[in-house]
Amino acid sequence: MADVTITEYTDPGCPWAYSAEPFRRRIMWLYGESIEWRRRMVVLAEDPQDYLDKGFTPEMMAQGLAKIAREHGMPIDTAVRPRMAATAPACRAVVAARLHAPEAEDGLLRAFRLRAMRGELLDEQATVHGAAADAGLDPQQLDRLSAGEDVDAAMRADMAHAREPSAAARVLDERLANWSGGRRYTCPSYEIRRDRDGVQIAVPGFQPFAAYDVVLANLVPGLDRRDPPRSVLEVLEWAGEPLASREVAVVMDIDHAAAREELGRVADEEHIGADGLWSAAA
């Protein structure tokens, strides 16, 4: 039984949420089944025009992706996308998996993240179907599930929660974003709750790992922490899916360059942008 529940406010198309994945991986390595992870979809854009109305263009997006990739080390193709894309179809599909195939929810969200960071558009059917196949789901069945009223209601509930940040989160206003009705959580934002008594701490916006480490150490000081991995192969085997150099480095608490060097000896790389995803060599 979990001691802590972390509710993550996220979106498959957000490069900040993607760049925070190394920290989430390390939390899961350290605490394992003591942490229950839940997600709510922010839905950054229901229509591509949502971005354009804010003056956000594919050229601006490419510049932002390049800066984020450079500063945070995750593999991102920084080429200019052909157009802006809505994230709602991918969010809806993740919610459908949560409701009807929960064992595939994490894999589907990961598949969408990777496809978006490779340069695919999240509102194209080929992207949605490709991500479904990546996660072991039947694409046509996922389409049918995603069209359900229960999925729409659950996604709208996610959006509403994301647009009602807690009082504590509102104190850190610079970590929130505007929407037409006020302020909302940015991606990723965490609500970390100690399950035995319901005490909750908000950690809004992109944060360094130390922020989560301090919160968990204070919230559940007696929680056992797993020893560091002994090798990069141990991390890849534990994850059960390809990982970025930065994800392996953060889980192991070693330098990015050192992780890449070790991975290069025992794993195969799919190159994306300035880095890549690693799988254990056959």
TAJOUR-V107571 format. One record per backbone hydrogen bond with DSSP energy under -0.5 kcal/mol. CO is the residue of the C=O (numbers start at 1). NH is the residue of the N-H. Records with the same first field share a line. If there is no record, write none. Layout:
CO->NH / NH
This chain:
3->195
4->6 / 36
5->7 / 193
6->8 / 38
7->9 / 191
8->10 / 40
9->188 / 189
10->42
11->14
13->15
14->18
15->19
16->20
18->21
20->23 / 24
21->25
22->26
23->27
24->28
25->29
26->30
27->31
28->32
30->226
31->34
32->35
34->3 / 4
35->37
36->6 / 38
38->8
40->10
45->87 / 88
47->50 / 51
48->51 / 52
49->53
50->54
51->54 / 56
52->55
55->57
57->61
58->62
59->63
60->64
61->65
62->66
63->67
64->68
65->69
66->70
67->71
68->72
69->73
76->78
87->91
88->92
89->93
90->94
91->95
92->96
93->97
94->98
95->99
96->100
97->101
101->104
102->105
104->108
105->109
106->110
107->111
108->112
109->113
110->114
111->115
112->116
113->117
114->118
115->119 / 120
116->119
117->77
120->122
121->124
124->127 / 128
125->129
126->130
127->131
128->132
129->133
130->134
131->135
132->137
133->136
137->139
138->142
139->143
140->144
141->145
142->146
143->147
145->148
148->152
149->153
150->154
151->155
152->156
153->157
154->158
155->159
156->160
157->161
158->162
159->163
161->164
162->185
166->170
167->171
168->171 / 172
169->172
170->173
171->173
172->175
173->176
175->186
177->184
179->182
182->179
184->177
186->205
189->9
190->192 / 203
191->7 / 193
192->201
193->5 / 195
194->197 / 198
199->194
201->192
203->190
208->211 / 212
209->213
210->214
211->215
212->216
213->217
214->218
215->219
216->220
220->223
231->235
232->236
233->237
234->238
235->239
236->240 / 241
243->278
244->248
245->249
246->250
247->251
248->252
249->253 / 254
255->259
256->260
257->261
258->262
259->263
260->264
261->265
262->265 / 266
263->266 / 267
266->281
268->279
269->271
270->277
272->275
275->272
276->245
277->270
278->243
279->268
